[in-house]
Amino acid sequence: MRYPIKKRETGQRLELTLSLYAEQVSLVVDKTRCLKCEVCSTVCPRQAVSIISGEVDLDITIDPRICVLCEVCSHFCPTGAVTLFYNGQPKTILADHQGMADFYPSITIDTAKCPEPCPPLPEGEVHWCRQERRLIPNTLTDCPKNCRVCLDACPRQVIQLAEDRSHVFPQPELCLRCSQCLLLCRTQAIEISPKFIGRVIIRDELCPVSCTKCIDLCPVKAIVREGERVYLQNETCSLCGVCRNICDEGAITIIREEVVALPGEFSHVWDEAVARLTSGGGL
């Protein structure tokens, strides 16, 4: 006899709960963080996760009659939107017992390599900048050596400026490993580790002229349109699959060739998830 899993859902949260005599296991999806990408639906060993395509947006649902609260979706979720709990504590049995491989850190920043600005000036004072050949009234905002290009480059505001404006710091849980900041960093202070290696094919001859669904929903803004041509900036794509989910013209194909993770021997469920991602599961 299988105990029933109860499902509760709102516009911002999806929760599945299995209550036993003294234990409780639950799965929570934070829809505000969820991309509605295809990663969780692809790796789910029970095909319990579905992404629903609407007119202009996507939604996620999980069938409580099929889900076994196994942790695979949460382990692969690129934004940490899926969390499992056992009696109120995070449930990570598979990862803790070498059932699933750990991924490399999404982003690291060596702030020692970031160029330092000139010393702050007293309030109201200015100094002559030899590099810009002009008066600089505020060293923290106008100093050309105070590089902040990574903040402007990130489409998800992963990189933040410290309150005292002395340095930047990343929020790895938000990073989709798209490498846009890496491409602009002049001092090689940033390291990005991809989760997937592969490519996306867009048959733009199938794209309606007025359609901008994939462009609007791409979380890293990697898809652009120039006239009638729609194409992908491959160097900034995170291979999440949101674009394929929203496309109702069959114009987008995703080919993941490799899942990048720490080496080792892991469980059969890990091997199966990787196989689904890399052998056509996401096509």
LUMKETI-944685 format. One record per residue (C-alpha): x, y, z; chain; residue number from 1. Coordinates in nm, 4 decimals. Each point is the difference from the previous one (the first is absolute). Layout:
N
SITE;x;y;z;c;k
SITE;X;Y;Z;A;NUM
...
REM end
This chain:
283
SITE;x;y;z;c;k
SITE;0.0000;0.0000;0.0000;A;1
SITE;0.1365;0.3394;-0.0999;A;2
SITE;-0.0797;0.3008;0.2157;A;3
SITE;-0.1553;0.2854;-0.2028;A;4
SITE;0.2052;0.3084;-0.0727;A;5
SITE;-0.1972;0.3210;0.0468;A;6
SITE;0.0423;0.2887;-0.2396;A;7
SITE;-0.0476;0.3692;0.0743;A;8
SITE;0.0573;0.2691;-0.2588;A;9
SITE;-0.0156;0.3775;-0.0335;A;10
SITE;0.1298;0.2394;-0.2601;A;11
SITE;0.3352;0.0219;0.1803;A;12
SITE;0.0411;-0.3390;0.1665;A;13
SITE;-0.0543;-0.3699;-0.0691;A;14
SITE;0.0248;-0.2494;0.2855;A;15
SITE;-0.0283;-0.3774;0.0194;A;16
SITE;-0.0197;-0.1569;0.3468;A;17
SITE;0.0187;-0.3611;0.1148;A;18
SITE;-0.1011;-0.0427;0.3642;A;19
SITE;0.0734;-0.3243;0.1830;A;20
SITE;-0.0436;-0.0827;0.3686;A;21
SITE;0.2920;0.2037;0.1337;A;22
SITE;0.1756;0.1160;-0.3163;A;23
SITE;-0.0842;0.2441;-0.2719;A;24
SITE;0.1651;0.0408;-0.3403;A;25
SITE;-0.0788;0.2968;-0.2185;A;26
SITE;0.1028;0.1523;-0.3310;A;27
SITE;-0.0302;0.3748;-0.0493;A;28
SITE;0.0291;0.1900;-0.3278;A;29
SITE;0.0539;0.3735;0.0293;A;30
SITE;-0.1661;0.1171;-0.3199;A;31
SITE;0.1525;0.3449;0.0328;A;32
SITE;0.3452;-0.1566;-0.0438;A;33
SITE;-0.1039;-0.2781;-0.2371;A;34
SITE;0.0917;0.0653;-0.3646;A;35
SITE;-0.2484;-0.2602;-0.1268;A;36
SITE;0.2959;-0.1493;-0.1821;A;37
SITE;0.0051;-0.3569;-0.1211;A;38
SITE;0.2783;-0.1282;0.2244;A;39
SITE;-0.2200;-0.1337;0.2809;A;40
SITE;-0.2561;-0.1523;-0.2351;A;41
SITE;0.2779;-0.1676;-0.1994;A;42
SITE;0.1881;-0.1539;0.2939;A;43
SITE;-0.3082;-0.1145;0.1958;A;44
SITE;0.0206;-0.3823;0.0041;A;45
SITE;-0.3782;-0.0261;0.0305;A;46
SITE;-0.0937;0.2726;-0.2507;A;47
SITE;-0.2033;0.1637;0.2747;A;48
SITE;0.1051;0.3562;-0.0849;A;49
SITE;-0.1639;0.1857;-0.2863;A;50
SITE;0.0541;0.3451;-0.1439;A;51
SITE;-0.3198;0.1551;-0.1333;A;52
SITE;0.0241;0.2492;-0.2848;A;53
SITE;-0.2469;0.2877;-0.0070;A;54
SITE;-0.0526;0.2807;-0.2466;A;55
SITE;0.2899;0.2103;0.1284;A;56
SITE;0.1352;-0.1807;0.3058;A;57
SITE;0.0717;-0.3396;0.1561;A;58
SITE;-0.1072;-0.1814;0.3146;A;59
SITE;0.1194;-0.3084;0.1861;A;60
SITE;-0.2029;-0.2831;0.1495;A;61
SITE;0.0855;-0.3287;0.1733;A;62
SITE;-0.2305;-0.3021;0.0054;A;63
SITE;-0.0244;-0.1172;0.3659;A;64
SITE;-0.1204;-0.3430;-0.1150;A;65
SITE;0.3329;-0.0632;-0.1727;A;66
SITE;0.2595;0.2015;0.1972;A;67
SITE;0.2001;-0.1973;0.2583;A;68
SITE;0.1829;0.3008;0.1523;A;69
SITE;0.3357;-0.1341;-0.1156;A;70
SITE;0.2099;0.3249;-0.0121;A;71
SITE;0.1157;-0.0319;-0.3618;A;72
SITE;-0.1831;0.3124;-0.1177;A;73
SITE;0.1301;0.2091;0.2901;A;74
SITE;0.3596;-0.1119;-0.0567;A;75
SITE;-0.0034;0.1086;-0.3656;A;76
SITE;-0.2128;0.3148;0.0392;A;77
SITE;0.2192;0.2864;-0.1305;A;78
SITE;-0.1528;0.2614;0.2314;A;79
SITE;-0.0634;-0.2008;0.3175;A;80
SITE;-0.3732;0.0540;-0.0434;A;81
SITE;-0.0775;-0.3590;0.1019;A;82
SITE;0.0691;-0.1084;0.3584;A;83
SITE;-0.0812;-0.3206;0.1838;A;84
SITE;-0.0444;-0.0236;0.3764;A;85
SITE;-0.0051;-0.2865;0.2498;A;86
SITE;-0.1636;0.1004;0.3280;A;87
SITE;0.0686;0.3636;-0.0792;A;88
SITE;0.3684;-0.0466;-0.0826;A;89
SITE;0.1494;-0.0014;-0.3521;A;90
SITE;-0.0134;-0.3497;-0.1504;A;91
SITE;0.3202;-0.0738;-0.1945;A;92
SITE;0.0385;-0.3745;0.0458;A;93
SITE;0.1131;-0.0709;-0.3565;A;94
SITE;0.2695;0.2693;-0.0021;A;95
SITE;0.1173;-0.0818;0.3520;A;96
SITE;0.0526;-0.3678;-0.0803;A;97
SITE;0.1694;0.0385;-0.3399;A;98
SITE;-0.3189;-0.0676;-0.1878;A;99
SITE;0.0387;0.3208;-0.2016;A;100
SITE;0.3109;0.1836;-0.1151;A;101
SITE;0.0675;0.3505;0.1257;A;102
SITE;0.0156;0.2800;-0.2531;A;103
SITE;0.2874;0.2460;-0.0138;A;104
SITE;-0.0642;0.3445;0.1530;A;105
SITE;-0.2004;0.2079;-0.2444;A;106
SITE;0.1951;0.3238;0.0448;A;107
SITE;0.2976;0.1231;0.2020;A;108
SITE;0.1548;0.3473;0.0037;A;109
SITE;0.3543;0.0700;0.1107;A;110
SITE;-0.0495;0.3587;0.1117;A;111
SITE;0.3750;0.0382;0.0504;A;112
SITE;0.0261;0.0110;-0.3793;A;113
SITE;-0.2599;0.2746;-0.0335;A;114
SITE;0.1552;0.3440;-0.0640;A;115
SITE;-0.0161;0.2208;0.3050;A;116
SITE;-0.1239;0.3581;-0.0266;A;117
SITE;0.1899;0.2992;0.1242;A;118
SITE;-0.0384;0.0757;0.3733;A;119
SITE;-0.3375;0.1565;0.0872;A;120
SITE;-0.0111;0.3756;0.0126;A;121
SITE;-0.1449;0.2098;0.2789;A;122
SITE;-0.3567;0.1049;-0.0664;A;123
SITE;-0.0235;0.2671;-0.2654;A;124
SITE;0.3626;-0.0203;-0.1205;A;125
SITE;0.1199;-0.0921;-0.3476;A;126
SITE;0.3332;-0.1040;-0.1477;A;127
SITE;0.1577;0.0006;-0.3435;A;128
SITE;-0.0066;-0.3461;-0.1611;A;129
SITE;0.3042;-0.0524;-0.2218;A;130
SITE;-0.1623;-0.2938;-0.1767;A;131
SITE;-0.3219;0.1828;-0.0896;A;132
SITE;0.1614;0.3425;-0.0171;A;133
SITE;-0.2874;0.1570;0.1904;A;134
SITE;-0.1099;0.0828;0.3524;A;135
SITE;-0.1520;-0.2961;0.1851;A;136
SITE;-0.2549;0.1078;0.2633;A;137
SITE;-0.0772;-0.3425;0.1476;A;138
SITE;0.2621;-0.2716;-0.0144;A;139
SITE;-0.2445;-0.2808;0.0793;A;140
SITE;-0.2263;0.0645;-0.2955;A;141
SITE;0.2101;0.1880;-0.2536;A;142
SITE;0.3499;-0.1407;0.0446;A;143
SITE;0.0930;-0.1900;-0.3208;A;144
SITE;0.2056;-0.2481;0.2014;A;145
SITE;-0.3044;-0.0950;0.2066;A;146
SITE;-0.1085;-0.2743;-0.2400;A;147
SITE;-0.3608;-0.1167;0.0342;A;148
SITE;-0.0701;-0.1413;-0.3469;A;149
SITE;-0.1028;-0.3370;0.1432;A;150
SITE;-0.2935;0.1573;0.1832;A;151
SITE;-0.1398;0.1469;-0.3197;A;152
SITE;0.0722;-0.3141;-0.2038;A;153
SITE;-0.1899;-0.2477;0.2158;A;154
SITE;-0.3590;-0.0461;-0.1235;A;155
SITE;-0.1096;-0.1480;0.3351;A;156
SITE;0.1651;0.2447;0.2421;A;157
SITE;0.2087;-0.2836;0.1415;A;158
SITE;0.2902;0.2345;0.0760;A;159
SITE;-0.0621;0.2635;0.2643;A;160
SITE;0.1914;0.2997;0.1276;A;161
SITE;0.0871;0.0045;0.3694;A;162
SITE;-0.1676;0.2636;0.2134;A;163
SITE;0.3240;0.1931;0.0395;A;164
SITE;0.0522;-0.0295;-0.3796;A;165
SITE;0.3486;-0.1379;0.0590;A;166
SITE;-0.0460;-0.3315;-0.1820;A;167
SITE;-0.2443;-0.2225;-0.1833;A;168
SITE;-0.1257;-0.3403;0.1072;A;169
SITE;-0.1976;-0.2727;-0.1790;A;170
SITE;-0.3173;-0.1829;0.0993;A;171
SITE;0.0804;-0.3472;-0.1372;A;172
SITE;-0.3507;-0.1363;0.0591;A;173
SITE;-0.1350;0.2413;-0.2632;A;174
SITE;0.2735;-0.0560;-0.2590;A;175
SITE;-0.0911;-0.1944;-0.3157;A;176
SITE;0.3647;-0.0216;-0.1117;A;177
SITE;-0.0632;0.1969;-0.3189;A;178
SITE;0.3503;0.1612;0.0027;A;179
SITE;-0.1078;0.3494;-0.1081;A;180
SITE;0.1921;0.1559;0.2893;A;181
SITE;0.3009;-0.2188;-0.0783;A;182
SITE;0.0159;0.1247;-0.3581;A;183
SITE;0.0222;0.3640;0.1106;A;184
SITE;0.2341;-0.0374;0.2973;A;185
SITE;0.3351;0.1535;-0.0987;A;186
SITE;0.1931;-0.1287;0.3006;A;187
SITE;-0.0999;-0.3693;-0.0075;A;188
SITE;-0.1414;0.0329;0.3505;A;189
SITE;-0.3102;-0.2102;-0.0768;A;190
SITE;-0.0260;-0.3741;-0.0456;A;191
SITE;-0.3150;-0.1673;-0.1343;A;192
SITE;-0.0500;-0.3765;0.0000;A;193
SITE;-0.2664;-0.1212;-0.2438;A;194
SITE;-0.2503;-0.2667;0.1000;A;195
SITE;-0.0691;-0.1060;-0.3585;A;196
SITE;0.2029;0.0022;-0.3185;A;197
SITE;-0.1891;-0.0080;-0.3265;A;198
SITE;-0.1776;0.2152;-0.2543;A;199
SITE;-0.3356;0.1384;-0.1009;A;200
SITE;-0.1301;0.0009;-0.3552;A;201
SITE;-0.2603;0.2597;-0.0983;A;202
SITE;-0.1763;-0.0435;-0.3334;A;203
SITE;-0.1001;0.3607;-0.0357;A;204
SITE;-0.1827;-0.0657;-0.3253;A;205
SITE;-0.2690;-0.1532;0.2222;A;206
SITE;-0.0178;0.3059;0.2284;A;207
SITE;-0.3033;0.2257;-0.0572;A;208
SITE;0.1057;0.3576;-0.0601;A;209
SITE;-0.1997;0.1279;0.2972;A;210
SITE;0.1047;-0.2742;0.2475;A;211
SITE;0.2384;0.0965;0.2807;A;212
SITE;-0.0816;-0.2746;0.2526;A;213
SITE;0.3468;-0.1556;0.0234;A;214
SITE;0.1657;0.3417;-0.0015;A;215
SITE;-0.2208;0.1260;0.2813;A;216
SITE;0.0329;-0.3099;0.2221;A;217
SITE;0.3689;-0.0841;-0.0463;A;218
SITE;0.1374;0.0492;0.3544;A;219
SITE;0.3445;0.1023;-0.1241;A;220
SITE;-0.1179;0.2046;-0.2994;A;221
SITE;0.2022;-0.2125;-0.2408;A;222
SITE;-0.2519;0.0061;-0.2881;A;223
SITE;-0.0188;0.3061;-0.2219;A;224
SITE;-0.1875;0.1084;-0.3098;A;225
SITE;0.1370;0.2014;-0.2884;A;226
SITE;-0.2746;0.0636;-0.2495;A;227
SITE;-0.1464;-0.3365;-0.0978;A;228
SITE;0.2990;-0.1892;0.1369;A;229
SITE;-0.0124;-0.1527;0.3494;A;230
SITE;0.3245;-0.1423;0.1306;A;231
SITE;0.1797;-0.1093;0.3143;A;232
SITE;0.3101;0.1523;0.1522;A;233
SITE;0.1512;-0.3415;0.0693;A;234
SITE;0.2710;0.1222;0.2336;A;235
SITE;-0.2609;0.1238;0.2479;A;236
SITE;-0.2573;-0.2831;-0.0119;A;237
SITE;-0.0506;-0.2058;0.3176;A;238
SITE;-0.1825;-0.2867;-0.1825;A;239
SITE;-0.2880;0.0152;0.2472;A;240
SITE;-0.2715;-0.0723;-0.2569;A;241
SITE;-0.2467;0.2788;0.0770;A;242
SITE;0.0040;0.1082;-0.3644;A;243
SITE;-0.0898;-0.3466;-0.1252;A;244
SITE;-0.2829;-0.0298;0.2506;A;245
SITE;-0.1679;0.3238;-0.1087;A;246
SITE;0.0496;-0.0499;-0.3750;A;247
SITE;-0.3172;-0.1383;-0.1576;A;248
SITE;0.1442;-0.0009;-0.3509;A;249
SITE;0.2567;-0.2785;0.0549;A;250
SITE;0.2731;0.2433;-0.0994;A;251
SITE;0.2427;-0.0715;0.2856;A;252
SITE;0.2124;-0.3091;0.0616;A;253
SITE;0.2249;-0.0435;0.3048;A;254
SITE;0.2942;-0.2367;-0.0112;A;255
SITE;0.1783;-0.0547;0.3296;A;256
SITE;0.3207;-0.1908;-0.0614;A;257
SITE;0.1354;-0.0119;0.3544;A;258
SITE;-0.1045;0.0519;0.3610;A;259
SITE;0.2930;0.1626;0.1805;A;260
SITE;0.0425;-0.1287;0.3560;A;261
SITE;0.2643;-0.1306;0.2366;A;262
SITE;0.1347;-0.3379;-0.1155;A;263
SITE;-0.0784;-0.3281;0.1716;A;264
SITE;-0.2321;-0.2983;0.0033;A;265
SITE;-0.3542;0.0739;0.1040;A;266
SITE;-0.3407;-0.1621;0.0141;A;267
SITE;-0.2041;-0.1393;-0.2858;A;268
SITE;-0.2464;0.2863;0.0391;A;269
SITE;0.2820;0.2491;-0.0713;A;270
SITE;0.1071;-0.1918;-0.3097;A;271
SITE;-0.3586;-0.0120;-0.1234;A;272
SITE;-0.0513;0.3721;0.0537;A;273
SITE;0.3194;0.0860;-0.1878;A;274
SITE;-0.1010;-0.2362;-0.2802;A;275
SITE;-0.3381;0.1676;-0.0370;A;276
SITE;0.1623;0.3423;-0.0158;A;277
SITE;0.2673;-0.0944;-0.2522;A;278
SITE;-0.1594;-0.2613;-0.2256;A;279
SITE;-0.3075;0.1746;-0.1269;A;280
SITE;-0.2027;0.0418;0.3201;A;281
SITE;-0.0020;0.3735;-0.0490;A;282
SITE;-0.0734;0.0003;-0.3730;A;283
REM end
